[in-house]
Structures are given as C-alpha cells and as structure tokens.
Amino acid sequence: MRFRSLWLVALFLVSASGALIYRMGTGYGCGPFFPTAFFTYSLHPDFPLDGYARGQLGVIQPTYAQSYLYVAYRYLSGRKFNSEEQKALLDLWHYRLAFELPDGQDSSHAVKKSWPQLWLEARKKVPGAGPDPSIEYFRSFGNNYQQFVNCTDESFKSAIATLDERLARFGVDNPTVKEWLGAQDQVFANCTGRGQGIRPVSEKQALVKFIPVALQSSASPVARADRDYQIAAAYFYATDYDEAGKRFQAIAQDSVSPWRQIARLLVVRCVLRKATLSTDDDKYDKGPLAQAASQLHQILDDRNMADVHASAQRLLEFIEFRIHPLEMERQLATHLLLDNIESTLRQNLWDYTTLADRSFRQDGEPTAKTAAGQPSQVVGATKDNLAGDDLTDWIATMQGTNAQSVDQIAGRWKQSRSMPWLVASISKIRAGQPGVPELLKASEGVAPNSPGFATVAFHRLRLMSEANNADEVRASLDKLLPENQKKMPLSAQNLFLALRMKVATTLDEWLRFAQRVPTTVAYDTEGMELPDNIDSHSAGGKEVAAEPTRFDNDATEILNKMLPLEVLARAAEAKTLPDDLRRQMAQAAWVRAVILGDAAMAQRMTPVWESLEPPVKNLLEVYRAEKSPEAAQFAAIYLMLKFPGTRPIVDSGVARLTRVDAIDNYRDNWWCLPEPGAPKDPSDGDLGRMVLSRPLRSLYPGGEPGAPAFLSGEEKARGQEDWKKLRQLGVAPDFFAREVLAWGKQHPDDPREAEALYLVVRSTRYGCTDKVTGRLSKAAFQLLHSQYPKTEWVRKTRYWYGDGSRN
C-alpha cells in the first residue's frame, strides 16, 4: 500500500527556478482498507498509460483529468504524438499520479537516483567529509500546512558541478575544498530549516537559519566569491529574500565573480518567491511581478547573459502565468496543438491544465478530479467561458454537467463537423432529444481505426438502447465485439459488455456478458483509482497476472434484487459461469431458499453448492438427512452460524476474502439487509445497496438497471417479492437468534442447541446489528447460561452484545 502525506496543488513548475507549492490533503483515514475491483476508470484511462499516449483512447470519459482530455482532443483532431512527445506525456502523468520527483525517472517509471542522492555521493569525494547530512526538498510556510520545493534539482546539479570543478582546480586534499563543502552543507540545511536530525514537533515550530561565515580577505578570490554566493544562497533557502536579494545584487555587480550572471537572475527569483509564497494561492502582488518581468526582459535583451536566457524565459513565463492567465492559457492551447513540441510539451501541458482548471472553477458540484487527484470544482462550459480556443471549449464541454445545453454542443459539431465535437455531442445527448438522428447517421461513418471509434460506437448503441431498439443493438454488438473487443482497453471492453448484458434476451446470454475482468484490483487508499503498484502497470514493468472474471454492480443489482429464487437457482446450475461465480450463486440460492422457507429449493441447491464449496459438505449431509422440515431448517441455521461467509446475495467485485468457515475480523460476516425504508447510509454496510460507477451510470439514466428482458412479468413480481421478504428479515444475527431461541424452547435436549446459542451471541458481536440485536443477544445469552450452565459454550460466552447501533 502506498501512503502519501502531501497533495499536489499544481501552481507551476520551473525546473531550474520555480517553486512547487504543496498543501496537506484531505485524508482517507487510517483504514481498514479493502481491495476494490475497478471495471471502468472514471479519473484516468487504463494502465499502462502508454496505450492512451499512443492514441488507444477507448471510451473517453468526461470525468478524465484535463491532460487526458487534451490528448484525446489532439488524436480526435487527427494530430498524433511522436515517440518523444508520448514519453513527455507519460513522465507528466507518472509524476502527478505517483508524486515522484520529476528528475530521476523516465516513462517506464523506473526510479533512478535523485539529485540529493547524487549530491551525497559526490560529497564523499572529499576526504573527511563526515557523515551524510539529511537533505529534503521541502520547506514549510504559511499557517495551513503548506510546503514548497525549496531546493530544486538544479541546486544539487550546480553544487555537484562546482565541487567537481573545485576538486579539479585545488585537489582533494586542499583545505579550500573541505571548507567549501562545509559551507555547502550549511546552505542545504536551509532546505527544510530544521537542521540535521531535527524533526518538527508541529508545523508552526520556528525554523532555523544556517548561514556560513564570510571568509577572511586572505582567502583566494575564487574561495571568497564562492563563499559570498553560498551566503546569499543560504539566506535565499532560509526564505530571507530581502537579504538574499541584496547579496545577489552585490555579486551581480562584481565584474570578477564567476557567479555574477546567475546572481543577476537570482535577484529576480528573490522577488518572485517573496511575491508568490503566500497563504492564499490565488492572489499575488502584481507590482513586484511586473517589476521582475521588466528585469527579465533586460536579461533576455543582453547577449552577454545568453547562458541564463533559457532560465530567464521560464521565469518570465512563470510571471505571465500569474499576471496574464487568460492570455497565457490561450497561447498554451495554441502551442499544444503544434507538431514536434516534445521539448516543451510536458511543461506547457502542466501549465495549461493548471490554468484551465482555474478558469473552469466556479461554485458548484465537483464533476472531475485533476491528474494529481485533487477535487476540481469544474461545473462545465458556460457562454462566458466558451469564448476561447476550440481545445479549451471542448474540454470545458466534456467536463460540464449542467451549464451548456445539448443544442449548443450539437451546434458546435454542426458548425465544425469535426470528430472532437461529434464525440462531445453524442456523449452528452439522450434518446428523444433533437439532433439524435443526425448524430446517429454521422456515427455510422466512423471507421474502426479512428481514435474516436470506441467512444462514438458505444454512445451510438447506448442511444439506440435508450430508444428501445434492442434487437439492432444486439446485432451490432455481436458483430462489433468479436472484431474489435481485444483492440480496446479493458475499461472500454467492460462498458460494451455491460451494454450487451443490458439487451440480453435469455438467462444464459445475460450471464455470459455479466462476467467481466476488472481493469485492476487495488486498495485505493486515496480514492484515485490507482493500482497498488504502478510499476507493474507501466511500460517495462512486470506482467500482471490476469484477474478472474467478477460481477460489476450492475449485474449484482439484478442478481440480488430482481431475479426470483427459481431463476437464481437456474443460474447456479448452468455451466455458463466459472466455478467461483457459480459457487457464489449456489450459496446465495441455498441460503435464500432456507431463510425464505423454500425447503424444496434448498434441497435442490444442496448438491450444487456442495460440489463447489467442499468445506460445507459434512453439515450439508446432515441437513439433507433430516426427516422433518423443522429439523432441516435448524440444521441449516446451525450450518450458517458455523460458516460466517454464508449470505443470500452475490458479491460485487472482490468477494469476501476470509474463508467461508472463519470469522472476518472486519465484520464482513453473513449479511446486512435493513428493513425497507431504512436510511441508506453508504457506510452502514448494507450489502444490498450497490452504487454504479460513473461510466456505468451512462447506461442507466435513472441510476439503477432495470429488470432484464428475459424475465416474465410474473418472474419480475416474484423477484421483487423475494427481495422485499429478505429485507424484512433484517440483519443475519437477528434472524439466527429468533430461529435458535424458538428451536431451543421446543427441543432443549438437542445436543447442538448450546453451541448454537453460543454461535448466536458470537454473531451479534461480529455481524451486523440493528435496534433489536442487543435484546436478542441478551436472550440467547441468558438461555445458554440458565439451560446449559456446565457446557464449554457457557465458558466461551462471557458477554452478550448489541446496543442498538451498528458496531
């Protein structure tokens, strides 16, 4: 599991000169976390991202971060990315998703040595250098747990180059080199302001300055120049920008200092850091920024300053980013659509997406997340912010949910007849709205080799399904899937399979398309839909073992809530599903038959479940051998009490991980089905309530799937009645307690009764509870202790449980 303590707020990265600002993020708590199966991604394309960078777009989701939508727009517009541009995209995505520092990794996401590590290795060249100091990039500022990259990679590169040059000039045994190294260690101690071995007690703990002492006049001119620069740099990293600026200004005016050119640039950096490191990320003092821009123009006009022109240009862009954001956004949007932009793509896309995110941000419903995982307050395109370039307008339209009418979106397509706007229009429109026939006709001409094919084909068939053209949808999918399924990312395959399941006409057909392979199974501790090990999902990473087929939430909604017991039994008996899913189905049908009182169905399902779940074989034989229905019912209850993994429903995604005969320590035991009308708290453990993913919801405008077509009217009614009865029975421990208490009053001599009472009390501790559980647990406890005082089960049952709340 990966845990990150900082969320990235992408203000701007200037690789040689800027500061990255970080803010402590909203945490997901300390767990427990459980593996989640993702069948379709909402926030980003499938891993590895290399395929998407090459133009394998799948079904484009409007909830993708803007950098992914930019890539989609460019491919849809007929503009490809060359191999170096694809590498730049991957570097940006891997950096944002994994929060690795950008230098020291490539598009394969193979971690290399960082620049601080390289610096620590370089300093070992000096005899007597001493133990490695602790070096970090980040320094705290403000009062809101913010941090910024204080010492950039360029700092360590420069230090390594300077050390190598001084070693070559003076030799490894020269005291000048050792003194320079000691001063440099002090400079880098200001990166955090904590010093060697110091760990902050709180974010507000006072930081410390580490300033090297000035050299005597007897020192060599080079050593004195180095020390003057180190002192200025120490003040800079200690965030005393006024003092640092004065000292850099003096160095810039020293005609013999080897640091005069870079010092002139660092005067500007002092102004920028002071102006931008505030507690309010969106407000800057534009006066100093304009002054700094003027100084940078002077540097760029000075041919003698050519060595720092590239850094000066980046700083100028840093300023334009803040004082003229709209103009900068438009310039970046234009640049990002040019050919052969590999050297600038990564930085310009970073800047563009940051500016675009701000320009779209308004008060309203969050509809997307940035690539860094931060919630974005994008609510979509409006007539005010749809006044710019086509790329920005398209991204705003794709991400929007409530601002622009379908007519306006379709109007952009009719005006341009471009693939990006066809994708936007057909993704947003619903059956019955004006313009659907024209869009459907246009979608027929999109070739399978088009980057927009999967998106257009999916929404074309979705619209036909909404219009009740199920026969045509089936015929189209039965031709499309064999020819194109394996060419699509897994997320796209699963969406097409979900659509095919929706229009199935037989149970067997429905089961074939209900089973799908997850794109990944991960703990998702931060809600970013990331694999637990991104390395294994990246180009050059180790192969990931294929996941078994599982049920997504649309399938389990139907299986659990809509199929009557008879149809559920037929599904378990069929050989359409793999054994693991059949086992779940057989168990659900058997348990459901028992608790609904259908003894004949329970007997029918016994051999099926027994063949798929060997641990229950012995107790199932006891159940099958009982002569009376009442005795068989108690034998079934006894079995379920001893097997906490039994439940009358089928699991979505990752099924219960604990053995069927063992207690799960996180209370994933038996079932939790509150009465109809109970509050639907997503944290209440109601296993009967499933939430469809955002991509799946596009297939079901009402948010939930309807009953499948192969069910007759009578079967639909029975399915609804079965589900209603299950929910009325309440949580499992209540059901068990009532059954065992009733049996014990009638059959007190049953040798299993004492153990059953103990198991009931255990279930009220490790299972779901409601307002009556405590009373029933107490009743079982009292009967056990009064009726069977000398048994081992009394010694194991010291307390009763349940206080009317869910534990």
NORBELDA-V269539 format. One record per helix or strand. SS is the DSSP state (a for helix, b for strand). FROM is the first residue (numbers start at 1). LEN is the number of residues. If there is no record, write none. Layout:
ss->[SS | SS]
from->[FROM | FROM]
len->[LEN | LEN]
//
This chain:
ss->[b | b | b | a | a | a | b | b | a | b | b | a | a | a | a | a | a | a | a | a | b | b | b | b | a | a | a | a | a | a | a | a | b | b | a | b | a | a | a | a | a | a | a | a | a | a | a | a]
from->[7 | 21 | 36 | 50 | 66 | 83 | 105 | 111 | 115 | 138 | 146 | 153 | 175 | 221 | 241 | 260 | 286 | 303 | 325 | 342 | 361 | 368 | 375 | 378 | 390 | 406 | 419 | 436 | 453 | 470 | 490 | 507 | 515 | 520 | 534 | 549 | 553 | 565 | 579 | 599 | 614 | 629 | 694 | 713 | 732 | 753 | 773 | 792]
len->[3 | 3 | 3 | 4 | 11 | 16 | 1 | 1 | 9 | 4 | 4 | 18 | 15 | 17 | 12 | 17 | 16 | 21 | 11 | 19 | 1 | 2 | 2 | 1 | 10 | 11 | 10 | 8 | 14 | 18 | 13 | 8 | 3 | 3 | 4 | 3 | 9 | 9 | 17 | 14 | 12 | 14 | 4 | 16 | 15 | 14 | 15 | 4]
//
